[in-house]
């Protein structure tokens, strides 16, 4: 590690320390947050003057930029460059040097306990199946500022983008384990920060100015649900109302699949999403009437319900005489993840 990197690390430690310090340090904290504390911080400072910051992991872009220089320069900034010169040597100011105060930004022992008072979180992570997921920064929930959704579950290699609403003052996005850090708090609507999660794990994060008021959340990176049937797993990978369960109705002569249940960002789900039946079973597809007009189109067997419809009721049935793994979708909502599968044994 060269000395510049070491400096940056010290900055990072200093900032955590100061930010967690008592109220008497408020003014100093304000000075500090205008200074670099990590490579990302430096990147952010540079990017404030640039538009269209290149979209790489851990990049932040600011909507109000006035210049139109390409963002590549900032995105590829060498993190070992000398930190931006500080006007005052704040680390020599002793008013906040309470050396035993632990940083508040350390991963919690129990994530569930830590999330218990997260604004806008009901205890159930929101599973997001796409490769790109957005979180709003500064959503008013019961009068409190929240991330929305506060807690998401995603698969590895998902790109998560935090989008500032501009509401509720200054916010930032900082992982408790320092995995990601959007830089200094910002109140500008249209600001965004993104990070690509390539490893499974639990990543709690906060908005530092709102640390005490519950504006926090977590990204839970988990392998996608698996049934053990690879064809099904691949097909269902982007289906949010699928949790890996195969509903076993083998031996039933008639089974109903509901079309237009809650899921995939609206009433865009089939239920049960994955069904196991035996040959000779008739499957009825019953529309709820929710989520607009749906249809049912099978990928691999020339089976389909025909025209889309939004009317409640059973509009389609099929008797499966051949074994196989059948995949189907609703054409208008396929991209949203309205998909299902039937395993016929
Ligand atoms: Cu549909």
Boltz pocket constraint, residues with backbone or C-beta under 6 A from the ligand:
constraints:
  - pocket:
      binder: B
      contacts: [[A, 267], [A, 268], [A, 291], [A, 292], [A, 293], [A, 294], [A, 295], [A, 330], [A, 331], [A, 332], [A, 333], [A, 338]]
      max_distance: 6.0
